[in-house]
Amino acid sequence: MEYASFKERLGAYIIDVWIVFLVTSLIATFVDFNQDKVKVLNAEIDELTSRVLNNEISFDTYFGEYASIAQDIDRNNAIYNVVNAFVIIGFFIVIPYFNDGMSIGKRILKIKVVRDDGELLSLNNLVIRNFITTSLAYMLISLSLLYITPIMFYFWIILFLSFMQFLLVILSAFMVIYRRDKRGLHDMLAHTSVIKNR
């Protein structure tokens, strides 16, 4: 068994992310995702940032208004994020489950995900892996908190989750680069490895 290199894994991931982006963009041509409203809200954030940089408002006022606008953006993006979550689940969990541990990118680069014990991959293995690598956990948690938490609580939780997501991805990348068995944190938690399929 030969482990897939970081470059092979990254290449497969980039291919997969582009395909997910194209599928989601195609869906967006048929479904209204409130993007005009999101553009207006982003312009409000730009204006708010300009006002704080020009000392027209305090940082406290800035963060309060920023948190409110950011939550409005997330609410307007909720349908898009639900669709995106379904595409990610289908592409990174369902397809590899029925395709011997290979997404399209992995099939192109001839690598696949396998369980460490040699048994068949379970949906549980794939869900755990993708909670870290595809931001699936972040999306699902943010969607579940979006309408039930106060503005500032939501803002700080999402900020914390974004930071943790970034750290976990960086940690996993370094583990894949430097570990002899090329396993990242997501591999270890899911009891999986990525191997060459030649």
N, C-alpha and C positions, 0 to 999 in steps of 0.2 A: 504494500500500500504506500503510494507516494502522495505526500500532502501537497495541496495546491499552494502556489506562491502568493504573496501579497498582491503582486501585479496582476496575476490571473483573476484573483478574487475581486480586486478593484475594477478591473476591466469588465467582468461579468456584471458587477453591481451598476456600473455606469450605463451599460447597455440596458439593463433592466429598468433603471430609473428613467431613462429616456423613453422607453416604451410605455411605462406607466404614465409619464407626462403626456405623451401623444394620445393615449387612450382617454385620459381625463380631459385633455383639450378638445378631443373629438366630441365627447359627451357634452362639454360646455357649449358647443355650437348649437345643441338642441335644447339645452336646459338653461333657464335664466338664473344665474348665480349672483344677482344683485351687484355686478361689478361696477356699474355706474355709481351706485351709492358708496361702494368701497373707495372709489377714486375720490369722491367728494370728502369722505372721512380722512383719507390719507392727506389730502390738501389741507384739511383742518389741522392735522398733526404738524405739517410743515409750517403752517402759520404760527401755531402755538410754540414750536421750537424757535422760530425767528423772534417771537416776542420775549421768550426767556433769555435768549442770547443778547437781545438789545436791552435787557434789564427793565422791561416793561411790566413783567410779572415775576413773582417770587418762584423759587423752586418748588415750594409746597403747593402753590396754585398750579404750577405746571404739572406736577405728578398727579394731582387730583384730576385735572382735566384730561391729561394724557391717558390715565387709567380708564376713564369713562369712554373716551373715543376708541381706545384699543378694544374694549369689551364690545362696543357697537360694531367694530370691524369684524370681530370674531362671530358675533351674532349674524351679521350679514353674509359671512363666509360659512355658516353652519352647514347649509345644504351641500356646498362644494366640498367641505371637509368630510361629510358623511359619504359622499360619492367617492372621494379620494380614498377613504378608509376601506370601502368595499373593493375598490380596484386593487389596493395594496394587499388586502387579504386574499383576493382571488389570484393575484399574480405571484406573490411571494410565499403563500401558504398552500392554497388549493392546487395550483399547477405543480409545484414541486412534490406535493403529496402523491399525486397521480402520475408523476413523470420521473420516478426513481431518483428524487432529490435534486432535480434540475429545473431551474427556471430557463427562460429562453437564453439569457446571457450566459448562464452556466453551460447550457448545451452547446452554444457556439464556441465557447472556450474549452470545452471538454473537461469540465470539472463537475463534481456533484457533492451534495451533503449526505453524509452517512451517520448512523448512530455508532457510538463508540463500542457498544456491545455486539455489533453486527446484525442486530435485529432490524426489521423494517422500520422506517421513519414513521412516527406517529404525528398526528396533527398537533399534539401537545409539544413535541420537540420543535416543530416549525413555528408555532405561536410564540414560544419562549424566545427563540432566536430573533424573531422579527420585532418583538417588543422593543429591543434595543436598536437594531440596525435600520429599521424603517420608520422610526418615530411613531409607531402604531400606539404604544402605550401613552405617549404624550397627547396624540390626537384624541384617543378615547377618553382620557381623564379630562382634558380641556372641554370636550363636548359635554361630558356628564356634569361638569361644574358650571357651565356657561350660564344657565338660567336659574340656578339655585343658590348662588353665593353672592355676597355683597361685592361691589365693584373693587374695592381695594384688596380684599381677600383674594379675589379671583386674579387680580393683577400680580400680586406677590407670589401666589402659587404657580401661575403660568411662567413667571420669570424664573422661579426656582426650578421648575420642571425643564424649561429650555436649557438652563445652565447644566443641570444634571444630564440631560440628553447629550449635550455637546461633550461633556467630560467622559461619559460612558462610551461614546463612539470613538473619541480620541484614544482612550485606554484600550479599547478592543483593537483598534488599528495598530497601536504599538505592540500589543501582545502578539498579533498575527505576524508582524514584521520580525520580532526578536525571539519569540519562542521557537524551540526546535520543532514542536508538533504543529506550529502555525495556527494554534487555537486562540481565538479571542474570548473575551468574557462571555459573549453571547453563546459561543460554542460550549464553553465549560458549563454554563447554567443549563443548557439544553442537552448536554451529554452528546454532542455531535462534533464531527470534523468535516473539513472540506478536502476532498481528495481528487487526484487526477483520474479521469475516466477514459483511458485510452486502451 
